[in-house]
């Protein structure tokens, strides 16, 4: 999202496809300061990629998260 909360990119998928499957496509080529997502995007690999880009991952933890 930009500074006004408007999405920079979006991708329409069928209802049965988890949004996280498109996460890498959506962040390719961006240089964000932070990446915000709901608990559906709480995955170690995605968080690591966001951090490797120099950004902060602001993602709600899943209910089964132990950390």
Residue pairs with C-beta under 8 A, 6 or more apart in sequence:
1 7
1 8
1 36
2 8
8 30
9 26
10 26
11 22
11 25
11 26
13 19
13 21
13 22
18 40
19 40
19 41
20 40
20 41
20 43
20 46
23 37
23 41
23 46
24 46
24 49
27 35
27 49
27 50
27 53
30 53
31 53
31 54
31 55
32 50
32 53
32 55
33 55
33 56
34 55
34 56
34 57
34 58
35 50
35 55
35 56
35 57
35 58
35 59
36 58
36 59
37 57
37 58
37 59
37 60
38 59
38 60
39 59
39 60
39 61
39 62
39 63
41 59
42 59
42 60
42 61
42 62
42 65
46 57
46 59
47 57
47 59
50 56
50 57
51 57
61 67
